[in-house]
Amino acid sequence: FESLEAMTRENRRSGTTTPWWMAKLFEVLRGIQDGVVLSGEVQIDEKMHPLAAKDRSGGRAGMGGYSKDRICIAGGCDDAGRSFMVRAGLGKLSKSRCWEAYGAHIERGSTLVHDRENAHSVLVDRLGLKSVSYRSADLKGLDDAHNPLSRVNHMHFLLKEFMHRHSGFDRDRIDDWLNLFSVIVNPPADRLEKAAM
């Protein structure tokens, strides 16, 4: 959760060293989330991340909500502590993009806890999931102890903080940053075990 500039300053490195290390790390982590399969009670949700100003359509100021100027990040976690975060295209989630993002990451027959996003129905149908859904409006303002999506919301909160520390990153490399985030928040907890993995 520390910016590249801060790491460069603290370690008294050249300005090119830290980005070079990150590029090598990203190569090592490529595909690290491919084998993540959630089971049991699985919570999923999507959050939007803005495109860089240079990439916004027509050069206009970034739009909010589900606009095409925002990257949809699909995330899920289960009651065993496993999680994943993947890019799911631009704008509001469609059924085909929902299947692409989540389909390989949820075990057949699990219980899916989610908001009432229409695109999630493809997961329930194709994977034979038990669906427990809530209206987003009913969840707003609930504290974590009473929010049925608190685990996945917490993951998205951590991701937002992580991305804020690296706000100038190239959006074309968002998959690399999501892989790094996944390694940080998933088991094993011991950093040396993570490095060995």
C-alpha positions, 0 to 999 in steps of 0.5 A: 500500500505504498507508492512507487515514489515513496519506495524509491525515496525510502530505499534511495534507489534510482527512479528507474529501479522500482518500476523495473522491479514492478515490471518483473514482479508483474511478469511473475504474477501473470495468471496467479488468479487463474486457479482461484475457485471460491466455494461455500458461501461466496459473496460477489460485487462490482466496483467502478474505477475511473479511466485515466483522463487521457483515455476518457471519451471525447476528453470530457471529465470522468462520468460517474456510475456505470459509464463507459469511462469507468473500468468495472472490477468484479470481485468475490470472496468466500467464507474460507478467506479466498478472494479474487479481483478481475477486470470485467470491461468498461461500464455496466456489467453484461451477462456475457462479461459477468460469466467471463469474470466469475464463471471459472472462479465459483464452484458449482453448487455454492451459495451466491450472496449478491446484490440484485444485479441482473447479470448475476443470474447467468452464474446462478443458472449455469453453475446451479448456485443457490442465490441469496440476493439483496437490494442495494438500496436496502444495504446502504448505510448498514454497519458491517456487522449487519451487512450481508456483503460486508466481506466483499465490500471490505475487499473493494475498500482495500482495493480502493485504498491500494489503487489510490496509492498508485493512482498514476498507474497505466490503466492498460496494466490494471490486470497486473495491479489486481494480481498483485493485490490478490497476492497481498490479501490472500493466504498465506499470511506469512510474507516469506510463504508468499514469496516462496509461492 
